[in-house]
């Protein structure tokens, strides 16, 4: 385009963000901010902040908040909600709560949901449930997302009875039919509490087909509580749903190993070798000056990788000189 305006840039940012291409969304926004003679508007900010949330790009999110305050854009409820979600997903619950409290009467259901889910996910389950009760006292009707947040709070708080009561009263009390996400929360809640058979019974009674998340929650619970029989059942379904994922085989192998069934462990590793399963390479993303940098172990794709590794070698050498010894007895979960 010979000329691009704020609509052009925002359309690209929104398109990338809505299709899960968050790095490109942030990259286009950064180009717009740094290179183009175009100022972001409310729609631009509300479009890029979800991408920041998914990437954990809180530094950029803070810059966006400062810009929004300077330009008088904080009155827009969509900008406020996007900021709230961004801080919540990045783990800065204090900043999220500040944005939520400042909204006052302008809060909508999305605002309440974002705050409840943020509190629940980060272990602040009691505050999440208190906020849910406050929301109901104000006469605001919950939706299915609200109840996902409430069930997550019950899961993190180990509140089996309360979680079951809420789940069982969804249709009569809230006129909401339980969805896959609600069943997933309940399987996780029961599984963490050691009620593995109850979790499996719930799965078999579901009106829809369980997905890999639900079977994965059951397999994880079996791993933690050492239930080999149901672990095999969950793993069989996961092999069909995710034949490309070797992580499920690794978890089942660990369950067998913890009970001393080494023949079964050997069979699984032989199966993995025969099918040439390879675990996907893990990567990290760090934020620096508002830009996202993605790297793998031993990565040399960065244009300044030699400088980076020289500095890492220098840090490692200094650590050795002062006598630092790493803790090698850490257990890392897949």
FIGU-806712 format. One record per residue (C-alpha): chain; residue in three letters; residue number from 0; x, y, z. Coordinates in steps of 0.02 Angstrom, whole numbers, always signed. Layout:
+--------+---------+-----+--------+--------+--------+
: cadena : residuo : num :     c1 :     c2 :     c3 :
+--------+---------+-----+--------+--------+--------+
:      A :     ala : NUM :      X :      Y :      Z :
...
+--------+---------+-----+--------+--------+--------+
//
This chain:
+--------+---------+-----+--------+--------+--------+
: cadena : residuo : num :     c1 :     c2 :     c3 :
+--------+---------+-----+--------+--------+--------+
:      A :     unk :   0 :     +0 :     +0 :     +0 :
:      A :     unk :   1 :    +70 :   +171 :    -44 :
:      A :     unk :   2 :    -13 :   +243 :   +112 :
:      A :     unk :   3 :    -62 :   +153 :   +271 :
:      A :     unk :   4 :   -174 :   +227 :   +405 :
:      A :     unk :   5 :   -219 :   +167 :   +578 :
:      A :     unk :   6 :   -354 :    +52 :   +506 :
:      A :     unk :   7 :   -227 :    -35 :   +393 :
:      A :     unk :   8 :   -105 :    -67 :   +534 :
:      A :     unk :   9 :   -240 :   -118 :   +658 :
:      A :     unk :  10 :   -318 :   -240 :   +534 :
:      A :     unk :  11 :   -152 :   -332 :   +517 :
:      A :     unk :  12 :   -119 :   -332 :   +705 :
:      A :     unk :  13 :   -295 :   -395 :   +742 :
:      A :     unk :  14 :   -286 :   -526 :   +605 :
:      A :     unk :  15 :   -124 :   -598 :   +672 :
:      A :     unk :  16 :   -185 :   -595 :   +853 :
:      A :     unk :  17 :   -352 :   -677 :   +816 :
:      A :     unk :  18 :   -266 :   -818 :   +721 :
:      A :     unk :  19 :   -144 :   -857 :   +860 :
:      A :     unk :  20 :     +6 :   -779 :   +774 :
:      A :     unk :  21 :    +50 :   -673 :   +924 :
:      A :     unk :  22 :   +233 :   -640 :   +884 :
:      A :     unk :  23 :   +187 :   -567 :   +715 :
:      A :     unk :  24 :    +50 :   -461 :   +796 :
:      A :     unk :  25 :   +176 :   -386 :   +917 :
:      A :     unk :  26 :   +305 :   -363 :   +779 :
:      A :     unk :  27 :   +183 :   -267 :   +668 :
:      A :     unk :  28 :   +128 :   -160 :   +814 :
:      A :     unk :  29 :   +309 :   -120 :   +855 :
:      A :     unk :  30 :   +340 :    -70 :   +674 :
:      A :     unk :  31 :   +187 :    +42 :   +678 :
:      A :     unk :  32 :   +243 :   +121 :   +841 :
:      A :     unk :  33 :   +426 :   +146 :   +793 :
:      A :     unk :  34 :   +424 :   +175 :   +606 :
:      A :     unk :  35 :   +255 :   +236 :   +548 :
:      A :     unk :  36 :   +187 :   +410 :   +570 :
:      A :     unk :  37 :    +24 :   +336 :   +635 :
:      A :     unk :  38 :    -38 :   +338 :   +814 :
:      A :     unk :  39 :   -126 :   +183 :   +887 :
:      A :     unk :  40 :   -307 :   +205 :   +936 :
:      A :     unk :  41 :   -419 :   +110 :  +1058 :
:      A :     unk :  42 :   -449 :    -32 :   +934 :
:      A :     unk :  43 :   -262 :    -51 :   +902 :
:      A :     unk :  44 :   -224 :    -66 :  +1087 :
:      A :     unk :  45 :   -367 :   -187 :  +1119 :
:      A :     unk :  46 :   -303 :   -293 :   +973 :
:      A :     unk :  47 :   -119 :   -304 :  +1024 :
:      A :     unk :  48 :   -140 :   -325 :  +1212 :
:      A :     unk :  49 :   -208 :   -505 :  +1197 :
:      A :     unk :  50 :    -51 :   -548 :  +1098 :
:      A :     unk :  51 :    +54 :   -473 :  +1238 :
:      A :     unk :  52 :    -45 :   -579 :  +1361 :
:      A :     unk :  53 :    -10 :   -742 :  +1269 :
:      A :     unk :  54 :   +176 :   -702 :  +1248 :
:      A :     unk :  55 :   +200 :   -638 :  +1424 :
:      A :     unk :  56 :   +260 :   -472 :  +1352 :
:      A :     unk :  57 :   +219 :   -370 :  +1507 :
:      A :     unk :  58 :   +353 :   -237 :  +1473 :
:      A :     unk :  59 :   +267 :   -192 :  +1310 :
:      A :     unk :  60 :    +98 :   -202 :  +1397 :
:      A :     unk :  61 :   +156 :    -75 :  +1526 :
:      A :     unk :  62 :   +212 :    +43 :  +1388 :
:      A :     unk :  63 :    +42 :    +25 :  +1307 :
:      A :     unk :  64 :    -43 :    +66 :  +1472 :
:      A :     unk :  65 :    +63 :   +223 :  +1493 :
:      A :     unk :  66 :    +21 :   +276 :  +1315 :
:      A :     unk :  67 :   -164 :   +243 :  +1345 :
:      A :     unk :  68 :   -163 :   +349 :  +1503 :
:      A :     unk :  69 :    -70 :   +491 :  +1416 :
:      A :     unk :  70 :   -190 :   +492 :  +1269 :
:      A :     unk :  71 :   -348 :   +475 :  +1372 :
:      A :     unk :  72 :   -391 :   +302 :  +1304 :
:      A :     unk :  73 :   -417 :   +217 :  +1472 :
:      A :     unk :  74 :   -601 :   +262 :  +1470 :
:      A :     unk :  75 :   -627 :   +128 :  +1338 :
:      A :     unk :  76 :   -691 :    -30 :  +1421 :
:      A :     unk :  77 :   -611 :   -142 :  +1289 :
:      A :     unk :  78 :   -439 :    -67 :  +1322 :
:      A :     unk :  79 :   -465 :    -87 :  +1509 :
:      A :     unk :  80 :   -520 :   -268 :  +1492 :
:      A :     unk :  81 :   -374 :   -308 :  +1377 :
:      A :     unk :  82 :   -253 :   -231 :  +1502 :
:      A :     unk :  83 :   -333 :   -327 :  +1644 :
:      A :     unk :  84 :   -317 :   -491 :  +1549 :
:      A :     unk :  85 :   -137 :   -452 :  +1501 :
:      A :     unk :  86 :    -81 :   -418 :  +1679 :
:      A :     unk :  87 :   -179 :   -570 :  +1741 :
:      A :     unk :  88 :    -98 :   -689 :  +1617 :
:      A :     unk :  89 :    +74 :   -616 :  +1651 :
:      A :     unk :  90 :    +50 :   -650 :  +1836 :
:      A :     unk :  91 :    +47 :   -470 :  +1896 :
:      A :     unk :  92 :   -111 :   -487 :  +1998 :
:      A :     unk :  93 :    -87 :   -323 :  +2091 :
:      A :     unk :  94 :    -84 :   -223 :  +1929 :
:      A :     unk :  95 :   -232 :   -322 :  +1862 :
:      A :     unk :  96 :   -330 :   -284 :  +2020 :
:      A :     unk :  97 :   -286 :   -100 :  +2007 :
:      A :     unk :  98 :   -356 :    -92 :  +1830 :
:      A :     unk :  99 :   -510 :   -189 :  +1887 :
:      A :     unk : 100 :   -543 :    -76 :  +2037 :
:      A :     unk : 101 :   -521 :    +83 :  +1933 :
:      A :     unk : 102 :   -658 :    +27 :  +1815 :
:      A :     unk : 103 :   -792 :    +43 :  +1949 :
:      A :     unk : 104 :   -966 :    +42 :  +1877 :
:      A :     unk : 105 :   -897 :    +23 :  +1700 :
:      A :     unk : 106 :   -851 :   -159 :  +1730 :
:      A :     unk : 107 :   -941 :   -283 :  +1621 :
:      A :     unk : 108 :   -951 :   -472 :  +1632 :
:      A :     unk : 109 :   -786 :   -490 :  +1539 :
:      A :     unk : 110 :   -701 :   -384 :  +1674 :
:      A :     unk : 111 :   -766 :   -494 :  +1815 :
:      A :     unk : 112 :   -722 :   -654 :  +1721 :
:      A :     unk : 113 :   -543 :   -599 :  +1685 :
:      A :     unk : 114 :   -512 :   -552 :  +1866 :
:      A :     unk : 115 :   -590 :   -711 :  +1937 :
:      A :     unk : 116 :   -492 :   -823 :  +1817 :
:      A :     unk : 117 :   -329 :   -729 :  +1851 :
:      A :     unk : 118 :   -349 :   -750 :  +2039 :
:      A :     unk : 119 :   -396 :   -934 :  +2021 :
:      A :     unk : 120 :   -255 :   -980 :  +1903 :
:      A :     unk : 121 :   -123 :   -899 :  +2013 :
:      A :     unk : 122 :   -176 :   -990 :  +2170 :
:      A :     unk : 123 :   -275 :   -847 :  +2248 :
:      A :     unk : 124 :   -429 :   -956 :  +2249 :
:      A :     unk : 125 :   -508 :   -881 :  +2404 :
:      A :     unk : 126 :   -505 :   -705 :  +2331 :
:      A :     unk : 127 :   -573 :   -775 :  +2168 :
:      A :     unk : 128 :   -722 :   -854 :  +2255 :
:      A :     unk : 129 :   -751 :   -696 :  +2358 :
:      A :     unk : 130 :   -756 :   -595 :  +2197 :
:      A :     unk : 131 :   -880 :   -718 :  +2122 :
:      A :     unk : 132 :   -995 :   -699 :  +2272 :
:      A :     unk : 133 :   -977 :   -509 :  +2263 :
:      A :     unk : 134 :  -1022 :   -516 :  +2079 :
:      A :     unk : 135 :  -1180 :   -615 :  +2117 :
:      A :     unk : 136 :  -1229 :   -495 :  +2257 :
:      A :     unk : 137 :  -1223 :   -354 :  +2129 :
:      A :     unk : 138 :  -1349 :   -448 :  +2024 :
:      A :     unk : 139 :  -1229 :   -491 :  +1882 :
:      A :     unk : 140 :  -1271 :   -658 :  +1802 :
:      A :     unk : 141 :  -1121 :   -773 :  +1771 :
:      A :     unk : 142 :  -1089 :   -859 :  +1606 :
:      A :     unk : 143 :   -996 :  -1018 :  +1562 :
:      A :     unk : 144 :   -825 :   -930 :  +1573 :
:      A :     unk : 145 :   -865 :   -867 :  +1748 :
:      A :     unk : 146 :   -900 :  -1043 :  +1806 :
:      A :     unk : 147 :   -738 :  -1107 :  +1729 :
:      A :     unk : 148 :   -649 :   -979 :  +1838 :
:      A :     unk : 149 :   -748 :  -1033 :  +1992 :
:      A :     unk : 150 :   -710 :  -1217 :  +1962 :
:      A :     unk : 151 :   -527 :  -1175 :  +1937 :
:      A :     unk : 152 :   -530 :  -1086 :  +2105 :
:      A :     unk : 153 :   -607 :  -1241 :  +2185 :
:      A :     unk : 154 :   -472 :  -1348 :  +2104 :
:      A :     unk : 155 :   -329 :  -1244 :  +2169 :
:      A :     unk : 156 :   -410 :  -1235 :  +2341 :
:      A :     unk : 157 :   -446 :  -1421 :  +2348 :
:      A :     unk : 158 :   -631 :  -1383 :  +2376 :
:      A :     unk : 159 :   -706 :  -1545 :  +2309 :
:      A :     unk : 160 :   -878 :  -1528 :  +2389 :
:      A :     unk : 161 :   -900 :  -1347 :  +2337 :
:      A :     unk : 162 :   -839 :  -1384 :  +2160 :
:      A :     unk : 163 :   -960 :  -1530 :  +2143 :
:      A :     unk : 164 :  -1104 :  -1425 :  +2210 :
:      A :     unk : 165 :  -1071 :  -1286 :  +2084 :
:      A :     unk : 166 :  -1048 :  -1408 :  +1940 :
:      A :     unk : 167 :  -1207 :  -1504 :  +1982 :
:      A :     unk : 168 :  -1309 :  -1344 :  +2000 :
:      A :     unk : 169 :  -1251 :  -1264 :  +1837 :
:      A :     unk : 170 :  -1408 :  -1302 :  +1739 :
:      A :     unk : 171 :  -1538 :  -1272 :  +1875 :
:      A :     unk : 172 :  -1451 :  -1131 :  +1967 :
:      A :     unk : 173 :  -1369 :  -1037 :  +1822 :
:      A :     unk : 174 :  -1459 :  -1104 :  +1666 :
:      A :     unk : 175 :  -1289 :  -1152 :  +1594 :
:      A :     unk : 176 :  -1260 :  -1323 :  +1516 :
:      A :     unk : 177 :  -1088 :  -1391 :  +1566 :
:      A :     unk : 178 :   -964 :  -1386 :  +1422 :
:      A :     unk : 179 :   -803 :  -1481 :  +1390 :
:      A :     unk : 180 :   -704 :  -1352 :  +1491 :
:      A :     unk : 181 :   -814 :  -1377 :  +1645 :
:      A :     unk : 182 :   -795 :  -1566 :  +1636 :
:      A :     unk : 183 :   -607 :  -1541 :  +1618 :
:      A :     unk : 184 :   -603 :  -1434 :  +1776 :
:      A :     unk : 185 :   -700 :  -1566 :  +1872 :
:      A :     unk : 186 :   -588 :  -1709 :  +1814 :
:      A :     unk : 187 :   -437 :  -1606 :  +1868 :
:      A :     unk : 188 :   -520 :  -1564 :  +2036 :
:      A :     unk : 189 :   -564 :  -1745 :  +2074 :
:      A :     unk : 190 :   -398 :  -1811 :  +2010 :
:      A :     unk : 191 :   -294 :  -1692 :  +2116 :
:      A :     unk : 192 :   -394 :  -1744 :  +2269 :
:      A :     unk : 193 :   -352 :  -1927 :  +2235 :
:      A :     unk : 194 :   -529 :  -1971 :  +2181 :
:      A :     unk : 195 :   -468 :  -2057 :  +2023 :
:      A :     unk : 196 :   -613 :  -2178 :  +2003 :
:      A :     unk : 197 :   -739 :  -2038 :  +2026 :
:      A :     unk : 198 :   -646 :  -1936 :  +1893 :
:      A :     unk : 199 :   -651 :  -2083 :  +1772 :
:      A :     unk : 200 :   -836 :  -2112 :  +1808 :
:      A :     unk : 201 :   -870 :  -1929 :  +1766 :
:      A :     unk : 202 :   -776 :  -1947 :  +1602 :
:      A :     unk : 203 :   -878 :  -2100 :  +1551 :
:      A :     unk : 204 :  -1040 :  -2007 :  +1589 :
:      A :     unk : 205 :   -999 :  -1856 :  +1482 :
:      A :     unk : 206 :  -1126 :  -1813 :  +1346 :
:      A :     unk : 207 :   -984 :  -1767 :  +1228 :
:      A :     unk : 208 :   -822 :  -1852 :  +1178 :
:      A :     unk : 209 :   -680 :  -1816 :  +1301 :
:      A :     unk : 210 :   -532 :  -1726 :  +1222 :
:      A :     unk : 211 :   -346 :  -1745 :  +1253 :
:      A :     unk : 212 :   -349 :  -1614 :  +1392 :
:      A :     unk : 213 :   -472 :  -1717 :  +1495 :
:      A :     unk : 214 :   -381 :  -1882 :  +1469 :
:      A :     unk : 215 :   -217 :  -1791 :  +1503 :
:      A :     unk : 216 :   -286 :  -1727 :  +1669 :
:      A :     unk : 217 :   -334 :  -1904 :  +1717 :
:      A :     unk : 218 :   -164 :  -1972 :  +1665 :
:      A :     unk : 219 :    -77 :  -1837 :  +1767 :
:      A :     unk : 220 :   -182 :  -1881 :  +1919 :
:      A :     unk : 221 :   -143 :  -2066 :  +1896 :
:      A :     unk : 222 :    +42 :  -2022 :  +1887 :
:      A :     unk : 223 :    +34 :  -1923 :  +2049 :
:      A :     unk : 224 :    -69 :  -2052 :  +2144 :
:      A :     unk : 225 :     +6 :  -2209 :  +2066 :
:      A :     unk : 226 :   -151 :  -2283 :  +1986 :
:      A :     unk : 227 :    -80 :  -2396 :  +1851 :
:      A :     unk : 228 :   -242 :  -2472 :  +1786 :
:      A :     unk : 229 :   -330 :  -2309 :  +1747 :
:      A :     unk : 230 :   -166 :  -2235 :  +1685 :
:      A :     unk : 231 :   -164 :  -2369 :  +1549 :
:      A :     unk : 232 :   -344 :  -2327 :  +1502 :
:      A :     unk : 233 :   -307 :  -2140 :  +1491 :
:      A :     unk : 234 :   -148 :  -2170 :  +1394 :
:      A :     unk : 235 :   -236 :  -2280 :  +1265 :
:      A :     unk : 236 :   -357 :  -2140 :  +1225 :
:      A :     unk : 237 :   -216 :  -2012 :  +1219 :
:      A :     unk : 238 :   -118 :  -2121 :  +1097 :
:      A :     unk : 239 :   -268 :  -2114 :   +980 :
:      A :     unk : 240 :   -301 :  -1928 :  +1003 :
:      A :     unk : 241 :   -118 :  -1874 :  +1003 :
:      A :     unk : 242 :    -15 :  -2006 :   +911 :
:      A :     unk : 243 :   +119 :  -1875 :   +880 :
:      A :     unk : 244 :   +143 :  -1832 :  +1065 :
:      A :     unk : 245 :   +279 :  -1938 :  +1150 :
:      A :     unk : 246 :   +250 :  -1850 :  +1315 :
:      A :     unk : 247 :   +105 :  -1967 :  +1354 :
:      A :     unk : 248 :   +217 :  -2117 :  +1331 :
:      A :     unk : 249 :   +348 :  -2039 :  +1444 :
:      A :     unk : 250 :   +220 :  -2010 :  +1583 :
:      A :     unk : 251 :   +156 :  -2189 :  +1570 :
:      A :     unk : 252 :   +335 :  -2252 :  +1574 :
:      A :     unk : 253 :   +368 :  -2151 :  +1733 :
:      A :     unk : 254 :   +212 :  -2226 :  +1815 :
:      A :     unk : 255 :   +275 :  -2401 :  +1776 :
:      A :     unk : 256 :   +449 :  -2357 :  +1838 :
:      A :     unk : 257 :   +384 :  -2290 :  +2004 :
:      A :     unk : 258 :   +299 :  -2458 :  +2037 :
:      A :     unk : 259 :   +451 :  -2560 :  +1982 :
:      A :     unk : 260 :   +373 :  -2630 :  +1823 :
:      A :     unk : 261 :   +533 :  -2620 :  +1722 :
:      A :     unk : 262 :   +475 :  -2740 :  +1585 :
:      A :     unk : 263 :   +332 :  -2621 :  +1545 :
:      A :     unk : 264 :   +454 :  -2474 :  +1546 :
:      A :     unk : 265 :   +565 :  -2565 :  +1422 :
:      A :     unk : 266 :   +417 :  -2603 :  +1308 :
:      A :     unk : 267 :   +366 :  -2420 :  +1303 :
:      A :     unk : 268 :   +542 :  -2359 :  +1263 :
:      A :     unk : 269 :   +555 :  -2494 :  +1129 :
:      A :     unk : 270 :   +389 :  -2432 :  +1058 :
:      A :     unk : 271 :   +451 :  -2253 :  +1058 :
:      A :     unk : 272 :   +611 :  -2304 :   +972 :
:      A :     unk : 273 :   +517 :  -2409 :   +844 :
:      A :     unk : 274 :   +401 :  -2267 :   +799 :
:      A :     unk : 275 :   +546 :  -2144 :   +809 :
:      A :     unk : 276 :   +451 :  -2030 :   +925 :
:      A :     unk : 277 :   +547 :  -1873 :   +961 :
:      A :     unk : 278 :   +500 :  -1744 :  +1089 :
:      A :     unk : 279 :   +473 :  -1572 :  +1014 :
:      A :     unk : 280 :   +613 :  -1453 :  +1052 :
:      A :     unk : 281 :   +571 :  -1335 :  +1193 :
:      A :     unk : 282 :   +602 :  -1150 :  +1171 :
:      A :     unk : 283 :   +602 :   -995 :  +1278 :
:      A :     unk : 284 :   +540 :   -820 :  +1241 :
:      A :     unk : 285 :   +611 :   -667 :  +1328 :
:      A :     unk : 286 :   +560 :   -486 :  +1310 :
:      A :     unk : 287 :   +689 :   -349 :  +1290 :
:      A :     unk : 288 :   +645 :   -167 :  +1254 :
:      A :     unk : 289 :   +472 :   -217 :  +1196 :
:      A :     unk : 290 :   +537 :   -347 :  +1070 :
:      A :     unk : 291 :   +515 :   -534 :  +1088 :
:      A :     unk : 292 :   +665 :   -651 :  +1066 :
:      A :     unk : 293 :   +635 :   -837 :  +1043 :
:      A :     unk : 294 :   +775 :   -965 :  +1062 :
:      A :     unk : 295 :   +806 :  -1152 :  +1074 :
:      A :     unk : 296 :   +941 :  -1245 :  +1170 :
:      A :     unk : 297 :  +1105 :  -1216 :  +1079 :
:      A :     unk : 298 :  +1019 :  -1096 :   +959 :
:      A :     unk : 299 :  +1132 :  -1001 :   +839 :
:      A :     unk : 300 :  +1000 :   -914 :   +736 :
:      A :     unk : 301 :  +1015 :   -746 :   +825 :
:      A :     unk : 302 :  +1126 :   -624 :   +727 :
:      A :     unk : 303 :  +1225 :   -588 :   +887 :
:      A :     unk : 304 :  +1234 :   -767 :   +951 :
:      A :     unk : 305 :  +1425 :   -761 :   +968 :
:      A :     unk : 306 :  +1415 :   -614 :  +1087 :
:      A :     unk : 307 :  +1276 :   -700 :  +1184 :
:      A :     unk : 308 :  +1374 :   -861 :  +1207 :
:      A :     unk : 309 :  +1534 :   -766 :  +1252 :
:      A :     unk : 310 :  +1438 :   -677 :  +1390 :
:      A :     unk : 311 :  +1361 :   -842 :  +1450 :
:      A :     unk : 312 :  +1535 :   -920 :  +1457 :
:      A :     unk : 313 :  +1597 :   -771 :  +1557 :
:      A :     unk : 314 :  +1452 :   -786 :  +1681 :
:      A :     unk : 315 :  +1482 :   -974 :  +1698 :
:      A :     unk : 316 :  +1666 :   -947 :  +1732 :
:      A :     unk : 317 :  +1631 :   -816 :  +1866 :
:      A :     unk : 318 :  +1506 :   -932 :  +1949 :
:      A :     unk : 319 :  +1637 :  -1070 :  +1957 :
:      A :     unk : 320 :  +1767 :   -950 :  +2029 :
:      A :     unk : 321 :  +1654 :   -905 :  +2174 :
:      A :     unk : 322 :  +1619 :  -1089 :  +2207 :
:      A :     unk : 323 :  +1440 :  -1101 :  +2145 :
:      A :     unk : 324 :  +1376 :  -1278 :  +2126 :
:      A :     unk : 325 :  +1212 :  -1312 :  +2036 :
:      A :     unk : 326 :  +1076 :  -1414 :  +2120 :
:      A :     unk : 327 :  +1064 :  -1571 :  +2014 :
:      A :     unk : 328 :   +933 :  -1655 :  +2123 :
:      A :     unk : 329 :   +786 :  -1561 :  +2049 :
:      A :     unk : 330 :   +639 :  -1658 :  +1978 :
:      A :     unk : 331 :   +574 :  -1583 :  +1817 :
:      A :     unk : 332 :   +398 :  -1625 :  +1760 :
:      A :     unk : 333 :   +362 :  -1653 :  +1576 :
+--------+---------+-----+--------+--------+--------+
//
